[in-house]
Amino acid sequence: MALDTFAHDEGDDAPDRVVCHVDMDCFYASCERLRRPDLAGEPVVVGMGYEPGESIGAVATASYEARAFGVDSAMPISEALELLPRREAADPDDPDAPDPGETGRYLSVDLDFYEEVADEVKSVLRDCADTRREVSIDEAYLDVTDRTSWAVAGGGGDDDGGGDGTDSDPADPPPSGAAGPADVRTLAEGYARYVKDRIEREAGVPASVGVAPNMSAAKVASDADKPDGLVVVPPGSVAEFLAPLPTADVHGVGPVTERTLAEMGIETAGDLAAADRDRLADALGERGPELSRRAAGDDDREVTPTGLPKSLSRESALPTTADEATKRETVSALAADVARRARERGCLYRTIGIKAVEPPFDVNTRARSLPGPVDDPDLVEEVALDLLGEFDETRVRKLGVRVSKLDFAETDQATLGGFEAGENDREDGERRSGRTDRGGDGGKLTDWVGGPPARGDGEAESESGADRREPDEGQASLGDWG
């Protein structure tokens, strides 16, 4: 089949723009299953402010199995327990005890560990897209226009979009939930599948990915086939894809706006796209016409970072090894790359740290603060190697180097003569299974910046928060629990 492109209908974004929305599936529960495989297929509830055996706290994440019993995010643990008792309450010898098949596993939230897994995901996203907008710990937009296209993938080539030089079997993998012709595969779909597969392979957790010519359509697409879904909406198909969906599915429509639209007789995205925009402006202000445009497939927002990064890092997975030379060589290379990236971005740094991951997922971090901001690649390597010395005899499966407390302002560097003063300001994380207790600067999620999106981005609809939709996937975001 010769390469071709999809037609462009008025209302869709430019045909050569490819946006992916990556949304991790029940992320906290997926992280728990990563280190506890026995939880696979079990109803899992992760509670914020919850301790084992107690009924205080709120649901941060409910797995799909738990959601089938009615458990959802932000629900009080006491209410969740009424719908889904603890597994410990099941007693086959007690006729009044709940059926084991109708009980679930309740776990306390472990944000440090979830951030480490998110960092694994982030490493993949950083490698797969130069332009990214990280919305939260479990959600990001990628503009991959420079990596792929909407061209139709022909036979006999590298169809998978991953750039690995392999040929794809037309029957494997199966087609995505595409809004275009079922027998047509685009290079964009192949690349999105490549990103999705890398996340699961390298981070060990599932993600759903939506692909479209604009941000709002990509977000709707990522929600359309959860969990572990891949939905592609090519140019020319966006309005048709959105039209039958309820207005609540339009990006930026929350409960209050949904009710207002329903009172106006507007029930679907198609209704919203066709509605009189002056009437919408009277009812909803300037947001009304904007939501109508999105419902019609028209969204010209660019994928832009949410702000300056708080840290820069680079990691490398290794065959599990205790070889000192291999570890030092790896850290030296990572240190050089991180220092280069900092210089390219024109930033100084005040803290240098490393990460060492012992198999299977025991994460250790060490960091050292400097007396002031510097730009010194040699110093990054020197400090990173010194911190690595604590792990000389340790078997590791991954190593990382990070600089943090970044300073993008034009400021004088600290002199190296004062560095020894920072030797005593060492920040060591305590090792323990699956997580790290990190003091000071040693444990922030690298490069996940911004937190909740700024108002005006369609994520939060009113100053009071009354029209803010509950987080998707039965998971409360870090911002909600901050």
Secondary structure, DSSP 8 states (H G I E B T S, - for coil): ---------TTS--TT--EEEEEETTHHHHHHHHH-GGGTTS-EEEEET--TT---SEEEEE-HHHHTTT--TT-BHHHHHHHS-BGGG--TT-TTS--GGG-BEEEE--HHHHHHHHHHHHHHHHHH-SEEEEEETTEEEEE-TTT--S-B--TTS-TTSSSSS---BTTBS-----SS-TT--BHHHHHHHHHHHHHHHHH---EEEEEESSHHHHHHHHHTT-SS-EEE--TT-HHHHHTTSBGGGSTT--HHHHHHHHHTT--BHHHHHHS-HHHHHHHHTTHHHHHHHHHTT--------SS--SEEEEEEEEEEE--HHHHHHHHHHHHHHHHHHHHHTT-BEEEEEEEEEETTTEEEEEEEEEEEEE--HHHHHHHHHHHHGGGTT--EEEEEEEEES-B-S------GGGGGGGGGGEEE-EEETTEEE--TTTT--TT---SS--TTSSS---TTSTT----GGGB--HHHH-
